[in-house]
Amino acid sequence: MAYQLQEINARILADAPGFLRECDETYHQRVVDASDKIMERMDASPIVLLSGPSGSGKTTTALKIEEELERRGINSHTVSLDNYFKTRDPATAPRTADGEYDLESPLCLDMDLLDETFTRLSRGEEVIIPHFEFSRQMRNDERGRPLKLEKNEVAIFEGIHALGPGIAGPHPEATRLYISARSNIMDAGNVKFKGTWMRLTRRAVRDYSFRGSDIAYTLSQWANVRRGEKLYISPYKDTAHVMVDSSLPYEVSVMKNYALPLLKAVPEENQRRSELLELMAAFDAFEPIDPDLVAKNSLLREFIGGGSYRYK
């Protein structure tokens, strides 16, 4: 699916609030469809695996599915796979070809513990969900929390590697979802704004606003992030029972308020300067939208802040 720049700008000028509501309703329907599939397969497994590349909105989508299921009387528990990172050991940690820690590798996760967790939860047994402290790069089991699934309960495990063979492979009975900003924006038959640019923009704005990283740093990491996607994430997307497109037709018009100042501040000597200039030119083609018009429960709030969901 692709969006058309001319139509987006026309809708913004005619009725921006109505346009945003319509886009959010379309995305909500995708959440409803995913929830339908989860309920359809509950007899097969109470485990839901939600995967997608960086900047896809996995966390918000998991929370929205949780809300929809609970509206239907299905108690749901969202668990981040980040909690299953192993305490980093320099001697055994996976590394890239240049010797750096490969933080995109699924080998950073405790696959054995995940396998045990899924098995025991499916049997109705209690498990302890671990807690990973990123500031210390170690797992703190003392801060783990218990989880036991009763009848009509599901656990949604969300993370970039959720559909990989080391996680989903031993549990083919689990319901599998894949989410990504999959739609490009077209202009006169040409791609004006790539889906991957949407994800990069989301990540850059979020990292700057909430993680203390400037856009130059995010850009320096992006090539390795994309390498990890191609190796560890994209090859398994077709195993999903449901694919969810998290792109919002209005988001570029909102994001230009945040992203353009960051892009313009990148030093001219940055090695990705040509791509930055292309990205800045693309933003200029979109009519702006006041971020205050974005609903508090919009997926975009995961990246710009001010939303109604709590992100741990």
Protein Blocks (a to p, Z undefined) as FASTA:
>chain_A
ZZdfklmmmmmmmommlmmmmmmmmmmmmmmmmmmmmmmmmmmoccdcddddehklmmmm
mmmmmmmmmmnopacddddfklmpccddfklgccdfkopacfkbmklpcfklmmmmmmmm
mnopacddddddfklopacfklgccddddehiacddddfklmpmklmmmmmmbccddddd
fbccdeehiafbdfklmmmmmmmmmmmmmnopafklmmmmmmmmmmmmmmmmmmmmmmpf
bdcdfbdfklmmmmmmmmmmmmmmpcfklmklmmmmmmmmmmmmpccddfklpcfkbfkl
mmngoiabdcZZ
